[in-house]
Amino acid sequence: MLFPPLKRISITLLSRKWLLVYGYLLIILIATPYLPSLIEWASSRWQAGSISSFVRSVEILLGALLLILIGGVFFFNRRRFLPFVFIIGGIITSAILIYFIIQNPYELTHLPEYALLSILILQAIKREKGQVRKEINEGNSYIKSAIITGIFGGIDEIYQGLLPVRYFNWYDIVLNVIGGLLGLTILWGITGE
């Protein structure tokens, strides 16, 4: 065969796990142009305070879930507890600092959105090898997932900059990366891999 590595890559990138990543990205790309309209529609139906309260409630719920995950790491994976808490603390502190700069509660939706994407990408990368790998290779999978998530986050922002109803923001790319790191850290703390 003339190009065997290309055949392996094409088969790997069409695996079920990668198709899940592509589907999730497609949902993000399709929803992106309509989000301002959705926010405007919600604002016309409910008072601004109600919408802010809802967003704040979702953020509090996500924070509570994060605390439960931290407790789970403490009880089930104690040797990773301190690094986990420090990493999560740094990630959350970074997100809060960015929030104080932009002061738009809707921007924090980047965190769970890209946390999930990074986890999906990591699972697809790990599935490529189809075997249990050494710790150093697991670290490489996490790094690859973080880089791919950051690239997709940048592409998403460039795409938004091309849309007439959206705009490009550098801090959104930073929030996308922070969200990806958050997802990978949570998975690392829970699974112990």
Helices and strands as residue ranges (DSSP letters): H 4-12, H 16-31, G 32-34, H 35-45, H 48-76, G 78-80, H 81-102, G 105-109, H 110-129, H 135-162, H 170-191
